[in-house]
């Protein structure tokens, strides 16, 4: 049950990419001799678990700690901070150093920024008067393979930063990450971008190629043909909908982090109660690879069928003596998949206890109604009711955003009323949240007619799924709604933006279709 | 083979090896023709005329480097037409003046001159201080005042030995001071262990084993004291070779590989011994017991001793070779021989290479000699050429190789030609010989011939060139302002011309003080464009340092790398441009760099932060980044910014944030009057929201928030329970009902105009929580609930009371809803 995904089946040599990151990290650790305490920020700790076994670090005399506002507890004479270059972490680092000093502890401090040093962070360290005490370095981790077909930038707050704070650091980060990828796999000849940030990232990428060119001569044919960049802003609808595939439900109910979920041991059939276990979820698990994108009830069928067939085999093995050794070997091989089957039986059962609830059905149903954008009153009253019932605020806001997006906003009276109901039900501390949602255009006052029906029709977002067990359209994953972003990608792959230019204009931000040709010297 | 004979006739036999003296440059002009006064600073060249080695302190750099000289004022000199003031003179190896500058008067006496390995000129003064000069114009490095190397009261310099990276100084009071970083600003001299020279003893001579040859990596200084030799380093003193009984040593020289020592003993013996003094390798008894003026190694095979008018070359076996000179001589050791500088010529003395011996050796019948001969016949259209070929056909590759190799050792261009032509004759018959070898040698010779030209004056041999490397040679050329040649060589050898063009551009700027910016810029750009990826920022930085800020600004515009361009823009005070460029770059880190720079400047200049706010407010990215940063560390500045730029709502939210922080603060314990400040902050925020037109909702909400805090505070006082502050309106109502305080709940309901629909949800939920089913039923009968009986049903189901729920299910109006709830009860039972 390795959490580090197996990447052997990846289309690109992601293993090399990951090994590079491993090597860079270990060389940092090795460069600091003797016993040391490695302090990682909480998010990064999860990310690193996708790159190497953190226990491997112990071989180099390393103790591991998670960065927090509390003083650092360690006996090590050397402290190595490994943190993402975020302003809020700097105060933590400064406080820990100051705390050591107040106790008269003499330590050697190193700070490695991930992925690069940032003037603003160092400024805070200067203001806190600890900058001089730190030896500063960089750990250029830009992309992390989450699975054999997914690379993650691990930028949790980029949407908030871009849409609300106006901080576009992540756009540069995206461009840089792709540029780094190009050093390994060649210059990507086609770029299709949609949205303000994506087009900007494409521009930056082009500029980086000018400043620090990836040589096109000795690379041969580029391994990546096209990069499609979409702003999240282009499709805010999809993430508001309840996910219904096996993997989607796992995420909805248990939250997948860094390719694994944490569940009570009792759910996994273990005896110890109250203990949490980590269950890795990636394509290294053959069964999971097969069922992750299926609907829950199909998953149950598949898993049951597998279990039954093993059972039959077992019965056969027991009843007859005629089996050859090779047949027996086959059977034993299949037995090896039993733990996998058991794991998914447990998880699926756990999910079903949620998914079978009427409240869940009601929510999926109302989402469908909202997406069809036909009956305003029903939706409005439903949302009003769940606010007044004080259902979890995340549920409320997801539906409200979905409603506002598909309806082109809410009439002022309704808008103010619902907002007031939210503040009354959940507390006035949510005022900035509502303000930010408005600023980001996610929940807003209605100013013009909605173009959602046009978009929905043109891209065939609402599809009637005839055979949910053998679906022929991606829409099955949301019970009849095909994610807008996926439709865009389908178009981008098939024919580029040209065929849907008019439609793209209805979505936020400019679009760009770029061909990068081999630039000839002189 | 007549031609070959004449070549070998010039050789001298030392034991079984031939040596030859090649005259490279003669006569040496020492002054340039009036037309070429390119780089020498004004007036110098006319005064030069002739350099007399006997009356000057002279230094010459290895690898065919330049020659520096200052008149030795300890000697009586007849001044001819020269000015009486001394000058520091710089010549190429071919005797062409490169520069001169007046020697600063009233300095302590000059002890010696030397060149460092990166060709800075070093002048050691008798008080132990050091002057350093940069080539080609002899400008003093760092400061014009000398850098002291010796501790005070050491009595000054008695002797000193330089090497490429440092110097070892013997002081008058017999201490040894060494520096190994002679090029850096602070040479960091350190004293070695006390060599232990007794009062009545004298240090006879000194030599240094350079650090690269010593295990410890620091130099080892050899001193001949009395009849012993001691090795001094940082850790201690070691007496060497007592068993060898050499007696007092008058002169020493360490071999080029640091392994051997040539020592001239007081009895006229020349001894060659390993530097660890383990044994005597050979010794030779000279006619004179008088110590030689100079001693030097010629390669690793022989030692040169120079007494006035006599130069003696001693080898391990056989009779030495004697050369006579009627003028003073300076020996300049090279890795593969010795250059001999006289007043009138520059010679190179070296062992004749094996390949040359094979070809030109008297009576040589080697394949190489035959091949050389064959070419001669071939040119004379004689059939003997082919006869020769047939004789050597089996060993043709060696013969070709020897011809190519020998060509490399020749200074004479026509002889290079003949040798290479001989090689090509062989190549025609020999396809298996690697052709690249021939081309490579041609390339090397082209480069060598170009730099050996008297105008350039770098008499490098092929071996020296390979050791020096092409890159360093190019560096030396550009430092001598030979940019065109350097560029040609770079291009010819496929090296990146960036370093040449960059240097040229900087020199051009320095030398063009009178040329207007626009004209100069055009000239610079013309050349800079030749080199892709060249750093315009570096050239611009140089322009700025040369006091040409405007030119710098124009140049930096052409820099494509923002990370180089922006810091420079800041350093030339182009803040606005820097800010704009950083925003264009999309790299927020660069934007921050500029922001902090401007912020810093403003706080230094004490100009109002309003200027800063004005600058950033016009640029959204800069503004937003400043806000993001200030949120973490500069709340007050941020508030000022919001207020001064009319963003009252943002200031309002900032106040709300502060109020929440107060709430979280454990000091503000609940129910205490400390809620006062929190309420005040919320009220302030309310007023700020109210001042804007667009934030009516926020304004009302803040007002309600403040009201709620007050109400909750009162509730906490009246109930004596600190459970209200921080909860929502709905939760406050629920808590009241749960506590059985219906009246308070109703009061909150009316004060906050809670809609009936919500009231029904809240109250039924709260009553079900405490299991007050009677009250719930009474409540259901009060009036027809505005949203129907759903709240009652759900409250009962959620509390697990199905029987209670059944009371209300029939009252649900929507039949769909009714059946759904019934299903749900059943489902729940099933679970």
Interface residues (C-beta under 8 A of the other chain):
Chain A: X87 X88 X90 X91 X116 X117 X118 X119 X120 X123 X124 X127 X161 X165 X166 X167 X168 X169 X171 X172 X175 X200 X203 X204 X207 X210 X211 X353 X356 X357 X358 X384 X385 X388 X389 X390 X416 X419 X420 X421 X423 X424 X425 X426 X427 X428 X429 X431 X432 X435 X521
Chain B: X532 X560 X561 X562 X585 X586 X587 X588 X589 X592 X593 X596 X620 X621 X623 X624 X625 X627 X628 X629 X632 X633 X649 X653 X656 X657 X660 X697 X698 X701 X702 X704 X705 X708 X726 X727 X728 X729 X730 X731 X752 X754 X755 X757 X758 X761 X762 X765 X787 X790 X791 X794 X820 X823 X824 X827 X831
